[in-house]
Amino acid sequence: MREVAVVTGGARGIGRGCAHALAERGHDLVLVDLLVAEMERTRGELESMGARVLTFEADVADHARAKEIAAAVEREWGRCDALVNNAGKSNPRTILDCTEEEFDRTIAINLKSCFNYIQAFVPLMRKGGGGRIVSMSSLNAHTGGVTSAVSKFAYASAKAGILGMTRALAKELGPEIAVNAVCPGVIETEIGNVLTRSRGAELAKKIALQRVGKPQDVARTVAFLATDQSSFITGQHIIVDGFQWEI
Ligand SMILES: NC(=O)c1ccc[n+]([C@@H]2O[C@H](COP(=O)([O-])OP(=O)(O)OC[C@H]3O[C@@H](n4cnc5c(N)ncnc54)[C@H](O)[C@@H]3O)[C@@H](O)[C@H]2O)c1
């Protein structure tokens, strides 16, 4: 029986890379995203790699929708071995510019989404004897942002919250379920594009590996944490940034 992995924000970018990496390792995929056309394109790619794919149009901030999706996955395939909480969105507002709605929305998309999908899928993982959860944090959780002009404080708050949630849930859900996080640095995707286009060459000079990251760089780490390759690792985060020493 093939293992099943759920990837939120799986339509494009790092999430699409994670779905590819897990399909390569023999998983069937459940994609959850707002972008239907991109998600269908990714579905085609994954099916051509031999994976079965279910797609769900959903806003990850919607708690009830996560439960509906978990129920549908249980009905269709009856198992969930890995959950990748990847969907997220940056918010460049400063503390004095950020409205209450914008703050709440940033926390909802980046942090509450993890609560939504972990709560929804843990029962199904437990039915199958366990599983692995990987949530997408960010280097921002550690640094507060790439420049002081763009602090992204709401985004950094949410991404740092993921690290606390990861440690607490590793204790709560062990030994059956492992819970880890990944903290990408600057990665070339839609979110990262503004930065890589305007400052890519300059940033690369401050990265030990002398380049910005690609979705596959993050996806390989996620696949490691989402499979039994990482059999004795839980409650941790891995920074995938090529070692950006000056930011
Ligand atoms: N690209 C980077 O430099 C970088 C760095 C650190 C962390 N990250 C994190 O990696 C993750 C993926 O980012 P990316 O660079 O691939 O971005 P992206 O914008 O290319 O992809 C994000 C995906 O998530 C989906 N998504 C966003 N909000 C959603 C919502 N409310 N409901 C459902 N789907 C939603 C988008 O539609 C998209 O398919 C995010 O959590 C992001 O914060 C990215």
The ligand as an SDF file (V2000), in Angstrom:
LIG
                    3D

 44 48  0  0  0  0  0  0  0  0999 V2000
   10.2740   31.5560   -0.7530 N   0  0  0  0  0  0  0  0  0  0  0  0
   10.9440   31.8860    0.3180 C   0  0  0  0  0  0  0  0  0  0  0  0
   11.9630   32.6000    0.2340 O   0  0  0  0  0  0  0  0  0  0  0  0
   10.4880   31.4060    1.6650 C   0  0  0  0  0  0  0  0  0  0  0  0
   11.3460   31.6030    2.7440 C   0  0  0  0  0  0  0  0  0  0  0  0
   10.9480   31.1570    4.0100 C   0  0  0  0  0  0  0  0  0  0  0  0
    9.7360   30.5160    4.1720 C   0  0  0  0  0  0  0  0  0  0  0  0
    8.9190   30.3390    3.0880 N   0  0  0  0  0  0  0  0  0  0  0  0
    7.6440   29.6660    3.3630 C   0  0  0  0  0  0  0  0  0  0  0  0
    7.5260   28.5550    2.4800 O   0  0  0  0  0  0  0  0  0  0  0  0
    6.1300   28.3060    2.2220 C   0  0  0  0  0  0  0  0  0  0  0  0
    5.9050   28.2490    0.7300 C   0  0  0  0  0  0  0  0  0  0  0  0
    6.2480   29.4990    0.1720 O   0  0  0  0  0  0  0  0  0  0  0  0
    6.5950   29.7000   -1.3670 P   0  0  0  0  0  0  0  0  0  0  0  0
    7.8120   30.5530   -1.4310 O   0  0  0  0  0  0  0  0  0  0  0  0
    6.5570   28.3970   -2.0930 O   0  0  0  0  0  0  0  0  0  0  0  0
    5.3540   30.6280   -1.7810 O   0  0  0  0  0  0  0  0  0  0  0  0
    4.3840   30.5920   -3.0480 P   0  0  0  0  0  0  0  0  0  0  0  0
    3.5770   31.8280   -2.9530 O   0  0  0  0  0  0  0  0  0  0  0  0
    5.1470   30.3080   -4.3040 O   0  0  0  0  0  0  0  0  0  0  0  0
    3.4900   29.3260   -2.7250 O   0  0  0  0  0  0  0  0  0  0  0  0
    2.6170   29.3110   -1.6240 C   0  0  0  0  0  0  0  0  0  0  0  0
    1.4700   28.4030   -1.9460 C   0  0  0  0  0  0  0  0  0  0  0  0
    0.5870   28.4430   -0.8160 O   0  0  0  0  0  0  0  0  0  0  0  0
   -0.7190   28.7250   -1.2840 C   0  0  0  0  0  0  0  0  0  0  0  0
   -1.4660   29.4730   -0.2840 N   0  0  0  0  0  0  0  0  0  0  0  0
   -1.1720   30.7020    0.2060 C   0  0  0  0  0  0  0  0  0  0  0  0
   -2.1290   31.0910    1.0610 N   0  0  0  0  0  0  0  0  0  0  0  0
   -3.0430   30.0940    1.1110 C   0  0  0  0  0  0  0  0  0  0  0  0
   -4.2600   29.9140    1.8100 C   0  0  0  0  0  0  0  0  0  0  0  0
   -4.7480   30.8430    2.6320 N   0  0  0  0  0  0  0  0  0  0  0  0
   -4.9420   28.7510    1.6300 N   0  0  0  0  0  0  0  0  0  0  0  0
   -4.4660   27.7980    0.7810 C   0  0  0  0  0  0  0  0  0  0  0  0
   -3.3280   27.9210    0.0810 N   0  0  0  0  0  0  0  0  0  0  0  0
   -2.6280   29.0500    0.2550 C   0  0  0  0  0  0  0  0  0  0  0  0
   -0.5080   29.5730   -2.5400 C   0  0  0  0  0  0  0  0  0  0  0  0
   -1.6550   29.6080   -3.3570 O   0  0  0  0  0  0  0  0  0  0  0  0
    0.6880   28.8910   -3.1700 C   0  0  0  0  0  0  0  0  0  0  0  0
    0.3260   27.8020   -3.9790 O   0  0  0  0  0  0  0  0  0  0  0  0
    5.3720   29.4360    2.9230 C   0  0  0  0  0  0  0  0  0  0  0  0
    4.9120   28.9970    4.1750 O   0  0  0  0  0  0  0  0  0  0  0  0
    6.4300   30.5100    3.1000 C   0  0  0  0  0  0  0  0  0  0  0  0
    6.1220   31.3680    4.1690 O   0  0  0  0  0  0  0  0  0  0  0  0
    9.2660   30.7660    1.8540 C   0  0  0  0  0  0  0  0  0  0  0  0
  1  2  1  0
  2  3  2  0
  2  4  1  0
  4  5  1  0
  4 44  2  0
  5  6  2  0
  6  7  1  0
  7  8  2  0
  8  9  1  0
  8 44  1  0
  9 10  1  0
  9 42  1  0
 10 11  1  0
 11 12  1  0
 11 40  1  0
 12 13  1  0
 13 14  1  0
 14 15  2  0
 14 16  1  0
 14 17  1  0
 17 18  1  0
 18 19  2  0
 18 20  1  0
 18 21  1  0
 21 22  1  0
 22 23  1  0
 23 24  1  0
 23 38  1  0
 24 25  1  0
 25 26  1  0
 25 36  1  0
 26 27  1  0
 26 35  1  0
 27 28  2  0
 28 29  1  0
 29 30  1  0
 29 35  2  0
 30 31  1  0
 30 32  2  0
 32 33  1  0
 33 34  2  0
 34 35  1  0
 36 37  1  0
 36 38  1  0
 38 39  1  0
 40 41  1  0
 40 42  1  0
 42 43  1  0
M  CHG  2   8   1  16  -1
M  END
$$$$
